[in-house]
Structure formats: structure tokens, C-alpha cells
Amino acid sequence: MIRTYRDRAETGDDPGRLHEWMFSEKTATDAEIVDEIYATTGAVLIGKRMFDVGVEPWGDPPPFGMPVFVVTHESREPLPRQAARPTTS
């Protein structure tokens, strides 16, 4: 049986191959790309599934270093987190 990334993420059986280039197997070029993405991004939009699967393993502070907005039709209270890097106004 072939399992999709979504199947594996929902069961916690994801070895992380999708994001290895960005986090653990990063080359110098990969690091430059990631640094540029984070430096030029003001906020991150994620879906509810990504939030549900990621909020616990990400911990506090989360890895994004910027505001994160969860796109969902469900209402909930904000989940305050520490800033991963200093913010300016």
C-alpha cells in the first residue's frame, strides 16, 4: 500500500523527507535560499492540518520567526508564542 504524505503526517509517521533540504540536509546554497525567504517574508499562512500536525513538534518558539496565520473555517482563541527573533515596529 502506498501512503501519501498526508497519511503519514496524520499518523506521525513522517520521516521528514519533504523538508530535509530546508532543515537537516542543508547545503550552503540551501541556507542562502532559506535565509532570503525568511528575510523577505512578513508572515506565514498555513492550513489547519499543518497547524494541527506541527504545533506540538515545533515547540515554542516556533521555527518561523514571524507571525503565522492559520487558514480555517473554525474559530479559536489566539495561541501566543515567543518571538523566534526580535521584531521591530
PyMOL commands that set and color helices and strands:
alter all, ss='L'
color gray80, all
select helices_A, chain A and resi 5-10+17-19+28-39+48-58
alter helices_A, ss='H'
color red, helices_A
select strands_A, chain A and resi 44-47+68-71
alter strands_A, ss='S'
color yellow, strands_A
deselect
rebuild
show_as cartoon
